[in-house]
């Protein structure tokens, strides 16, 4: 297969390109300077040049708080961009995988959200990502998939996990929110799921798939686990409520996603978030040290 990955300079995009190359797939990764997905002519040129069998859209406006004041711009990138990609893929006969988010849900559930649960976003970011989901599924119903992720961290780029690693070295104690629950998810695991999914898009897979790691935790739980894996005292992490870190965009209180579709498709079982973190943390530490002058 020939793959084209947009947003290839980001955390997930970089992991996906690396994963596909380890599988000896033919992959082209384009970062934002190389491809502006809201430019129809640029998208057309990219597909003409690379003739992909499947496009994976990792490009997005991800500034959750900024989107509250700049929803028009966020919608242009997160809604119009995927629609432009979907129309181009339809014209060229390519499949499309759109990466989305737990923010499309209200975040007030008490049991995991299934793939077919009704979306009800409460933030500008969530609304614009939902617009992108719907655009892709409307424009390319027979050859597209939406992959939702949440609480993403990775070797590349900024994340909560990397921040906790830095704070462990700088502070005696760290206050972390303990009333928001979700699924810490390693971007490398998402990349592997997308790589497995790609050949099936338009064949036996269309629609929505949740690609988070399994289990659930609060940010406080996650921070304590990071400290523990670093050999630090987890009790240095202190629980606080979300009110202690008020932000323009309200954070979902509950962002746990169910994996029913994954099981029905026979994809590899999502591994527990602790198992993934245990493998990821040494790699993140190595990358952090490499980046330090």
VENNORGI-V91980 format. One record per residue. RES is the residue in one small letter. PHI is phi in radians with two decimals (none if undefined). Layout:
BEGIN
res,phi
RES,PHI
RES,PHI
END
This chain:
BEGIN
res,phi
x,none
x,-1.84
x,-1.95
x,-2.21
x,-1.95
x,-1.57
x,1.12
x,-1.31
x,-1.58
x,-1.53
x,-0.99
x,-1.25
x,-1.04
x,-1.15
x,-1.11
x,-1.17
x,-1.05
x,-1.10
x,-1.09
x,-1.17
x,-1.20
x,-1.15
x,-1.61
x,1.08
x,-1.45
x,-1.53
x,-2.30
x,-2.06
x,-1.87
x,-2.08
x,-1.49
x,-1.06
x,-1.05
x,-1.45
x,-2.65
x,-1.66
x,-1.22
x,-1.54
x,-1.81
x,-1.01
x,-1.17
x,-1.15
x,-1.11
x,-1.09
x,-1.13
x,-1.11
x,-1.23
x,-1.13
x,-1.25
x,-1.85
x,0.79
x,-1.28
x,-1.42
x,-2.53
x,-1.90
x,-2.01
x,-1.64
x,-1.72
x,-1.35
x,-2.92
x,-1.56
x,-2.01
x,-1.37
x,-0.99
x,-1.28
x,-1.07
x,-1.09
x,-1.09
x,-1.81
x,-2.41
x,-1.12
x,-1.07
x,-1.15
x,-1.06
x,-1.17
x,-1.06
x,-1.36
x,-1.48
x,-1.90
x,-1.19
x,-1.00
x,-1.05
x,-1.13
x,-1.10
x,-1.08
x,-1.10
x,-1.14
x,-1.16
x,-1.09
x,-1.08
x,-1.21
x,-1.69
x,1.31
x,-1.80
x,-1.47
x,-2.45
x,-1.96
x,-1.81
x,-1.49
x,-2.26
x,-2.58
x,-1.17
x,-1.17
x,-1.28
x,-1.74
x,-1.23
x,1.40
x,-2.06
x,-1.36
x,-2.11
x,-2.26
x,-0.98
x,-1.30
x,-1.36
x,-1.05
x,-1.72
x,-1.13
x,-1.22
x,-1.20
x,-2.77
x,-1.11
x,-1.97
x,-2.28
x,-1.08
x,-1.02
x,-1.07
x,-1.11
x,-1.26
x,-1.21
x,-1.12
x,-1.04
x,-1.16
x,-0.98
x,-1.15
x,-1.08
x,-1.15
x,-1.22
x,-1.31
x,-1.37
x,-2.41
x,-1.12
x,-1.75
x,-2.56
x,-2.46
x,-2.50
x,-1.92
x,-1.95
x,-1.62
x,-2.23
x,-2.77
x,0.84
x,-1.37
x,-2.45
x,-2.83
x,-1.19
x,-1.75
x,1.46
x,-1.39
x,-2.85
x,-1.04
x,-1.08
x,-1.14
x,-1.07
x,-1.12
x,-1.07
x,-1.20
x,-1.19
x,-1.04
x,-1.46
x,-1.88
x,-2.19
x,-1.26
x,-2.36
x,-2.36
x,-1.55
x,-2.38
x,-1.14
x,-2.13
x,-2.13
x,-2.21
x,-2.11
x,-2.78
x,-2.24
x,-0.95
x,-2.38
x,-1.40
x,-1.08
x,-1.14
x,-1.21
x,-1.11
x,-1.03
x,-1.13
x,-1.12
x,-1.11
x,-1.09
x,-1.20
x,-1.35
x,-0.84
x,-1.13
x,-1.71
x,-1.16
x,1.51
x,-1.88
x,-2.01
x,-2.48
x,-2.48
x,1.65
x,-1.81
x,-2.38
x,-1.61
x,-2.16
x,-1.38
x,-1.20
x,-1.59
x,1.43
x,-2.68
x,-2.83
x,-1.63
x,-1.05
x,-1.08
x,-1.05
x,-1.13
x,-1.08
x,-1.07
x,-1.18
x,-1.06
x,-1.03
x,-1.05
x,-1.20
x,-1.44
x,1.44
x,-1.72
x,-1.32
x,-1.07
x,-1.24
x,-1.26
x,-1.56
x,-1.99
x,-1.35
x,-2.43
x,-1.51
x,-1.07
x,-1.10
x,-1.24
x,-2.24
x,-1.08
x,-2.34
x,-1.00
x,-1.74
x,-1.13
x,-1.48
x,-1.06
x,-1.30
x,-2.50
x,-2.22
x,-1.49
x,-1.89
x,-1.43
x,-2.11
x,-1.06
x,-1.15
x,-1.03
x,-1.15
x,-1.14
x,-1.44
x,1.32
x,-1.28
x,-1.00
x,-1.08
x,-1.14
x,-1.48
x,-1.09
x,-1.08
x,-1.18
x,-1.08
x,-1.13
x,-1.09
x,-1.05
x,-1.39
x,-1.30
x,-1.01
x,-1.05
x,-1.24
x,-1.15
x,-1.07
x,-1.08
x,-1.16
x,-1.09
x,-1.14
x,-1.15
x,-1.38
x,-1.37
x,-1.04
END
